Amino acid sequence: MFVTDGGLETDLVFHHGVELPCFAAFPLVERPDGRELLRGYYAGYLDVARRHGTGFVVEAPTWRANPDWAARLGFSPSRLDVLNRQAIELAEEVRAAAASDGITAVVSGCVGPREQTMTAAQARDYHAPQIASFAATTADLVTAVTINDAAEAVGIVRAAAAVDVPVAVSFTVETDGRLATGQSLRAAVEQVDADTGARAAYFMVNCAHPTHLATTLDDGPWLRRIVGLRLNASTRSHAELDEAEDLDEGDPDEFGTGTAALRERLPAATVFGGCCGTDARHVAAIWRRLAPH
């Protein structure tokens, strides 16, 4: 069982008053004060893992550290490569802190979506540079999060396979439990496995409220491929969240109850954290309910 973190960007913006242009946290890695802020952020989740005797997945703060977003922020490809590597170095510091407490930690290089429609071949080429940066480090795997198109997921899995790096894919769904393309979660998972020879290590779901999954987890072997959940505190749609100027934290206890209840339908689920609007309180609430089991 593994704890992972919550909504990094929403936590930094709304709880710490940090300005994140383009909602990107990765530039913090090259600033001493930014690295210290991130260490403190991870420490809260390490505490949850410590209390419940679990492992910890250290997700690097690199969700926006891909070419399109870097260009908007004025980062050259070479500087972006350095920052992705430095993010893993920071994650290794967190791993070392976990090890000193007897916590097994896994370091993951986080890959975010391009946010435009691509073929699988285009997605492979687009994401390959960031994945190659991670492949040159001590990262244990790459995790692609908030993916809303099966073709992009296929490209990411192929890019990771090309450099022999394990990869996990985390899809996001709309309020109806389907991807933005209209595809069901089941169909997306099965398509990625079929098109890549089941090369993804596992799948996750993130950036959706527990209630958004209520009708989408239909029975079948595919459910054993869902290993993690990183869900939202808010029941709002993605469009509503994008336009919101406030932080919808929901109710941490209700969030914890709702997320933990989903494990009854996901027999292989072992990684639990949060996404938009969540912080260590929400993740702790999940684990208080999972701990007895």
N, C-alpha and C positions, 0 to 999 in steps of 0.2 A: 504494500500500500504506500502511496506517495502523495504527500501534500505538494501543491504548487501554488504560485502566487495568484493575485487577483487582478483588479483593473489598474495597472500601473499608471497609465496616462491620466485617467480620471482622478485617481488618488493624488498624483502630483499636482494637477491643475487646481482641483477644488479643495484639497486638504492642506497642501503645502504652498499654494500661491505661485507655483512655477509656471512661467510662460513656455509653452511648447508650440512653436510655429509648426504648422502642418501636423499638429498632434504627434510630433516625433520626439521620442525620448533618447534616441541614440546619440545626439550631439552632446548630451551630458557626460558621456564617457570620456571625452577628451579634456574635461575640466575637473580639477581637484575637488571643488565643492560639489560638482555634479556626481562624481564617483562616491563621495561620502554620503550624499543624499540617497543614492541607490543602495549602498551598503545598509543603511538604516531601514530602507524599504524592505529589503529581503530579510532582515533580522526578525521582523514581525512574523513572517511566515515560518522561518526556522524555529521560532518559539512554539508555533502550533505543532510542527513535526516533533519537536523535543517532548512536548507534553503528551503526545499520543503514541510515541514510539514508532513513527513511520519514517520512510525515506523522504527525500525532497528533490523535486525537479527544479533546477535553477534555469529559468527561461531568460535568455539574454534579452536586453532591452532594444532589440533590433527589428521590431515589427515594421518600421518605416524605412529601414536601411537598405532600400533597393533603388535601382537607377533612377526611376522617374521622380520619386520623392527627394532623393539626394540632389538631383538637378534643380528642383524648385528651391531647395535650401542653399544652393550654391556650393555643393560638395562635388569635387572632381571624382572620377572613378578610382583613382589611386588613393585619394584621401578616404573614400568610402571603404575601400578594402582594409585600410589601416584601422578604421573605426570598428568594423565588424570583428576584426581580430582582437582589438582592445576590449571589446565587449565580452568576448570569451575569456580574456585574461581576468576581467573583473568577476565573471561568473566562477572562475577557478578560485578566486579569493573566498567567495561565498562557500564553495565546496570545501575548502580547507577549514573554514570556520565550522562547518557542519561536521566534518570528520573529527575535529577536536572534541565534539560532544557525542561522538559515536553514531552520528547520523550518516547513512549512506545517501550520497547526493549524485544526481545525474545532471550533466551540463548539456543544455540544448541551445542550438542556434535558431533563433526565431525568424521565420520568413513570413512576410505579410503579403496580401494580394496586390496585384497591379491595379486593380479596379478599372479594367477595361477588358472587353471580350477578346480572347485570343484562341487560336488553335492550340492543341497540345504541343506541337512543334515550336510555335512561337513562345509559349510559356516556358518550355525547356530552355530555349536560348535566352529568354529574358532573365530567368531566375538563376541561371548557371553561374554568373560571376559571384553572387553572394554566397551560394552554396559552396563554390570553390574556395572562397575565403574561409568558411567554416571548416572545410575539409583539411585545410592547412594548419588547423589548431588542434587542441585536445578535446574539442567538443565530442560528446558521445553520439549525438544525433542531431538532426535538423527537424524542427517542428513547424509546419506551415499552418498558420492560424487564420481564422476568419475567411476561409475560402468559400466562395459561393458559386463556383462553376467547376464541374467535374473535369472539363478539358484542362483547365489550369492546374488542377490537382495532378492529373496524369503527367503533364509536363514537368511539374516539380519532382514527382517521384522518379521520372526518367533522368532528370538532371542530377539527382542525388545518387541514383544507381551508377551513373557514368563515372562518378568519383568515389564510389564504394562507401558512401555514408548512409547509415540507417536513417529513415525518414518516417515521420508521423504526419498525418493530414487531419486537420481539424476543420470541419465544415461549419458554416453558420446557416441558420434557417430563419425564415420570416415568421410572423405570428401564427401562420397556418401550418408550421412545421415543415415547410418545403423550402428548397433553395430558391434564391431570387430568380433563377431560370425556370422555376415551376417544377423542377425535377424533385422527386421524393428523396429523402435522405438514404433510404435503402437502395434506390436505383443508382444514386451517386456512388455509394460505397462499392456496390457490385460492379459498376462500370469501371471504376479506377482499378479494382482488382483484376477484372477481365482484360483491360487494356495494358496492364503492366506486369502480368503474371504474378499478381499478389505480392509485389515488391515492397509495398508500404509495410512498415513494421506494425502499425496499428492506426486506428482512426480515433478522432475525438469530436466533440461538438462544443462550440464556444459562441459567445455573443448572442445568446438567446435566453429568455427567461425559462425556468423549469416548466411553466405551464405551456410554453410553445412546443414542447416535445410530447405533450400528452397524447396526441393522436398519430404520432409519426413512428413510434417504436413498435411496429407490427412484428409478430413472431417470425423467426427464421434464423438460420445459421449466421447470417450477417451480423446479428446483434453481438456475437462474440468478437467481432472486429472492433467494436467500440470500447475503448479502454479508458477514456478520460472525459471529464466534463469540466468546462470552465464557463459558467453561465452568468447571465446578467442579473443585477439586483432589480432592475426595472422591467415592467411588463410592456413598455413602450416599443413601438416598431423601430426599425433602424432609421427610417426617415424622420420619425419624431425625435429620436435621440440626436440625430445630426443637427436638428434645428434648435434643440433645447439649450437654454442659457443657464439652467440650473442643474444640480446633480440630483438625480432620483436614486436614492440609496435603498429604497424599498424598506422592508423590515428584515434585518439580519436573521432573526430566528425563523421567520416564515421561509426565507430563502434557504436556510440550512435544512429545514424540514423537507422542502420541495425537492432540493437537489439530492439529499440522502435517499429519499423515497424512490428516485429513479434507478438507484442501484439494484433494486429488486427486479427490474426488467432488463438489466445489463449485467449478465453473469461474469463478464470479464473485466468490468470497470474497476480500476485500481488507482487512478490519478484524479484527484479532485482539487479544484481551485475556483477562481472566479474570473469575471471579465468586467465589463463596464459597470461602474457604480459600486463595485465591491472593494473591500479592503480586508485586512486581517480579521476583523470582527466577523465578517460573513463567512470566511473560510473556516474560522474556528467553530462557527455554528454548525457547519457541515460535519466537521470531525467529531463534535460532541455527540452527534447522532449516529455516526458510523462506528465510533469506538466500541460500543457494546457488542458489535457484530464482527 
